[in-house]
Amino acid sequence: MAHDIDDRVSLFLRSLEAFDFTAARAMCTEAATVRQNDGQGEQPIEESLDRLRSFAADVRSLNYDVIRRFRNPDEVLQQHVLRLAGDDGSRSDVHAVVYFRFQGGLIDRIEEYVYPEPVLTAPRTRDAA
């Protein structure tokens, strides 16, 4: 089951990348919820997908670059960078840790924790001992 849910998370992300929000919704339970650390609190999956759909209206492409992923029988935790390219040519990266909980093979809960990644302005040097 662990690899099965791993594949389902990947398919969910590929659906979002393709702006196929209907396919992404079909991979979730009827009562699926999403919680993000943006101050909005918990919301039904439909509201979260509608919000992403509105956001994506000005986005040419979005790609999830998965850094690492851990899984238990009904849970996946991953760190990723969402790479966005705007219709205006702008680019930005959103760093996040996301938790997926499954019930009956479907996503039942998503928790997303977005965090800033400082830009290095100078190469790091090693301290001399």
Buried (B, 14 or more C-beta within 10 A) or exposed (E): EEEEBBEBBBEBBBBBBEBEBEBBBEBBBEEBBBBBEEEEEEBBBEEBBEBBEEEBEEBEBBBBEEEEBEBEEBBBBBBBBBBBBEEEEEEEEBBBBBBBBBEEEBBBBBBBBEEEEEEEEEEEEEEEE
